[in-house]
Amino acid sequence: MSNVKTIPDGMHSVTPHLICAGAADAIEFYKKAFNAVELSRIAGPNGKLMHGSIRIGDSTVMLVDEFPDYGSVGPKTLKGSAVVIHLYVEDADAFAAHAVAAGAKITMPVAEMFWGDRYGQLEDPFGHRWSVATHVRDVTPEEMQQAVAKMCG
């Protein structure tokens, strides 16, 4: 029996794997905007990135360049993304301001939300969407349901 771990140290069961037009540039953006730490980088043909990984907070994010011949394209090519990657951070307001200074675009300003978070959304220069939140108060499921009913009623 092998001692190889089925989930490597430092990884979680779910790990985002982002396809970017310019994955090496994306790594540099995430380092600047999200204080990411680069973990690995494997160059492929024509300088394209075959695999890269970064750590944001306690989580790994993998990246790869677009390879359209293999059906691998990012949100800029697709003209949008149906996915939002969620980040919990110590200070959502400061995090969003820092990301904007690095080139992200606010798509939903950070504000207090009924579920107890300060929450907002950003789009990075590569078309990936991110939500950022800081949990500021505990709210019961009943209180959340009442808030939703009040908003929609």
SVG drawing of the C-alpha trace seen along z (x, -y; Angstrom):
<svg xmlns="http://www.w3.org/2000/svg" viewBox="-45 -52 54 54">
<polyline fill="none" stroke="black" stroke-width="0.4" points="0.0,0.0 1.3,-3.4 1.8,-6.2 0.8,-8.8 -1.9,-11.1 -4.9,-11.2 -5.3,-14.9 -1.9,-16.6 -0.9,-18.7 -2.1,-22.2 -4.9,-21.4 -8.7,-21.3 -11.3,-19.1 -12.4,-21.9 -9.8,-24.0 -10.5,-26.6 -8.5,-26.1 -8.6,-29.3 -8.1,-29.5 -6.6,-32.9 -5.5,-34.6 -2.1,-35.4 -1.9,-33.2 1.7,-34.4 0.3,-37.9 -2.6,-36.7 -0.3,-35.3 1.5,-38.6 -1.9,-40.4 -3.0,-38.1 0.2,-38.6 -0.2,-42.3 -4.0,-42.6 -4.7,-39.7 -1.4,-39.2 -1.1,-35.8 2.0,-33.7 3.3,-31.8 3.7,-28.1 4.6,-26.7 4.9,-27.4 5.4,-25.0 6.1,-26.6 4.8,-25.1 5.1,-25.7 5.5,-29.3 5.9,-30.6 2.4,-29.6 1.8,-28.4 0.9,-24.7 0.3,-24.9 0.7,-27.4 -0.5,-27.6 -0.8,-30.3 -2.0,-30.5 -4.5,-33.2 -5.0,-33.1 -5.2,-29.4 -6.3,-28.2 -4.6,-27.1 -5.8,-28.4 -4.4,-26.7 -4.0,-28.5 -3.4,-27.7 -3.2,-29.6 -5.8,-29.3 -5.4,-26.4 -8.4,-26.9 -7.4,-23.9 -8.2,-21.8 -11.4,-23.7 -9.6,-25.5 -10.6,-29.2 -11.1,-31.8 -13.9,-34.3 -12.6,-37.0 -12.9,-34.7 -16.3,-33.5 -17.3,-37.1 -18.2,-36.5 -18.2,-33.9 -21.1,-32.2 -18.7,-31.6 -17.9,-33.8 -15.0,-32.8 -15.6,-33.7 -12.9,-35.1 -13.2,-35.6 -10.8,-38.3 -10.0,-40.3 -11.2,-43.6 -13.4,-43.5 -13.3,-47.2 -9.5,-47.5 -9.1,-44.3 -11.4,-45.6 -9.7,-49.0 -6.3,-47.3 -7.5,-45.1 -8.9,-48.1 -5.6,-49.9 -4.0,-46.9 -6.4,-46.8 -9.6,-45.0 -13.0,-46.5 -15.8,-46.8 -19.0,-45.2 -20.8,-45.4 -19.6,-47.8 -18.8,-46.4 -21.7,-46.9 -23.3,-45.4 -25.5,-42.4 -28.4,-40.7 -26.6,-37.5 -24.0,-39.2 -21.1,-39.9 -19.6,-43.1 -19.7,-41.8 -18.9,-43.1 -17.8,-41.8 -14.9,-42.5 -13.9,-41.5 -10.2,-40.9 -8.5,-42.0 -8.7,-38.4 -12.5,-38.3 -12.8,-36.2 -15.3,-37.3 -14.6,-37.4 -16.7,-38.1 -15.0,-39.4 -16.5,-39.3 -15.7,-39.9 -18.1,-38.3 -19.2,-41.0 -22.2,-39.6 -23.9,-36.3 -27.4,-36.0 -29.8,-33.1 -31.4,-31.3 -34.8,-32.8 -33.4,-36.3 -32.0,-35.8 -35.4,-34.4 -37.2,-37.4 -34.7,-39.8 -35.3,-38.0 -39.0,-38.2 -38.8,-41.9 -36.6,-42.6 -38.8,-40.6 -42.2,-41.4"/>
</svg>
